[in-house]
Amino acid sequence: MQYLFNVFGRIVAIERANDRWSCYLMGADGKRQPLELAVPDEVTREELAQYLYDVYHESAAPTNGEVTEIGQG
């Protein structure tokens, strides 16, 4: 299962496979590239948005100050 998040204006896809999280940065063309982000295995799906906020909070700006889940695939 893949989860999509808007992380302060950037689209991040996170997948769970073999009890590990893999992260990807989504391009405007729909292609994804690996994102060097280590999400601890014990982080639950429900905790992903908060984890992303904690890691990237310095990227927040008045026009994009949130991390929101935008879909699943």
PELINCOR-V795531 format. One record per helix or strand. SS is the DSSP state (H for helix, E for strand). FROM is the first residue (numbers start at 1). TO is the last residue. Records with the same first field share a line. If there is no record, write none. Layout:
SS: FROM-TO, FROM-TO
This chain:
E: 2-7, 10-17, 20-26, 32-34, 61-61, 64-64, 67-72
H: 45-59
